[in-house]
Amino acid sequence: MKIGGRENKKHKIGLTVLRGQPFHIGHDSLLRRMLSECDIVVAMLGSAQEARTADNPFTVAERMNMIAPWFETNIANGTLCLGAIDDLGNAKLWAGYVLAKVWKDFGLEATAYYSGAERDSELFADAGMAIENLDRKIIPISASKIRAGLRAGDEAVLEFIFPSNRAIVKRILTNQNTH
């Protein structure tokens, strides 16, 4: 139902911070849930200052290129905003830092935070945001498991990566093993 020219969704502006190292079907499920519940979704790619490390093997540009093809329409119509944010190293200041970056980059004030981590939920709740906790057991995969699996030669973990992203994920993670 539309009210005042916009759909009557649960939240006006939803925010999440994810690393997407690599982007997988769990991240996709999160963004699709947010798009169904929020007028606008802001997804900030964390650890933007790092690339080609064991925990952060992909650049921000590579991660955005993994995400963008699956959400072209949402990006084009402004219902999904992708951004990047460096780590801060101070948990007490994290929520304010993220919210300020979202305002600076997009001119948006997020109203709900979507989180798969209790610690993040607490930080953003303390900043006065509505919290939507995710049940990570629904899709039992993590980017850490994917990275570890590929480094160990287990290509079965590629089933959790979109086919168009598998080549870059495999190439970068395999190259890391040889250096």
PyMOL commands that set and color helices and strands:
alter all, ss='L'
color gray80, all
select helices_A, chain A and resi 25-37+60-76+91-106+118-126+143-151+155-160+163-178
alter helices_A, ss='H'
color red, helices_A
select strands_A, chain A and resi 2-3+6-7+11-18+38-45+80-84+112-115+130-133
alter strands_A, ss='S'
color yellow, strands_A
deselect
rebuild
show_as cartoon
